[in-house]
Amino acid sequence: LATSLAFVSPASAQAAQPCAALAAVSIPAGAIGLPATGAVVTSAADTSTPANGNFCKVLGAIHPVDPAAPDILFQLNLPANWNSKALQMGGGGYNGRLVTGEDGRFPDPKKPLPLGQGYATFGSDSGHETKPGEDAAAFAANAEALRNFGGDQLKKTHDVAVFLIKQHYGQAPRRMYF
């Protein structure tokens, strides 16, 4: 365990894998600690914003066991100057929208956003998307979708993010925050 949590310097971390290589990654079901049929990266692109600097923006889907349940959509952001830490962000209420991890102010609005500070950031849509005019709780009619919303999506998204962080940087985060 101590070896997997060792410090990774930004220079050595970036040598592991280019962003575009993540676009072809499939995450096996065994890498996810709760029932799922695996996950897939749907896109991975080098991105830059004034607030966050340069980062690899990874989008993907975690597949349910029940084919009638929706995928859990996720976004993972891998900064060019990684500080060896990761921050998972959550939604509120019924959620139903992708939490990108690119935004979110913390106590001091004068400080850079977490991604701009070097944190790998990630979030999900809690396992369902709510479109305008739809019943925000309709997903709850499916047992797996309800379990995902109730908390399973947090663990599943975490496990997929850590898998991809290891793929990109060659090392797991030494610290994780929510």
Salt bridges, closest charged atoms under 4 A:
ASP71 OD1 - HIS63 ND1 3.01
GLU102 OE2 - LYS57 NZ 3.72
GLU144 OE2 - LYS156 NZ 3.66
ASP159 OD1 - LYS155 NZ 2.91
ASP159 OD1 - HIS158 ND1 2.97
